[in-house]
């Protein structure tokens, strides 16, 4: 039983880290796209 609990905890931690990294990557992309868009001169 202890192995099952450890595996579940490890899985939760790895999944949480992947989610956090995904959110960080999306934030970086959104920031770059926003900066690029604000640099476009429509005048």
SVG drawing of the C-alpha trace seen along z (x, -y; Angstrom):
<svg xmlns="http://www.w3.org/2000/svg" viewBox="-4 -58 12 60">
<polyline fill="none" stroke="black" stroke-width="0.4" points="0.0,0.0 2.8,-2.4 4.1,-2.1 0.7,-3.0 0.6,-6.1 4.1,-7.1 3.4,-6.6 0.3,-8.7 2.1,-11.5 5.0,-11.4 2.4,-11.5 0.7,-14.5 3.9,-16.4 5.1,-15.7 1.7,-16.7 1.7,-19.9 5.2,-20.8 4.2,-20.1 1.1,-22.4 3.2,-25.1 5.8,-24.9 3.0,-25.0 1.4,-28.1 4.9,-29.8 5.4,-29.0 2.0,-30.4 2.7,-33.5 6.0,-34.0 4.3,-33.6 1.5,-35.9 4.0,-38.5 6.0,-38.3 2.9,-38.4 1.6,-41.4 4.9,-43.3 5.0,-42.5 1.5,-43.7 2.0,-46.9 5.0,-47.7 2.9,-47.6 2.3,-51.2 -1.2,-51.5 -0.8,-55.2"/>
</svg>
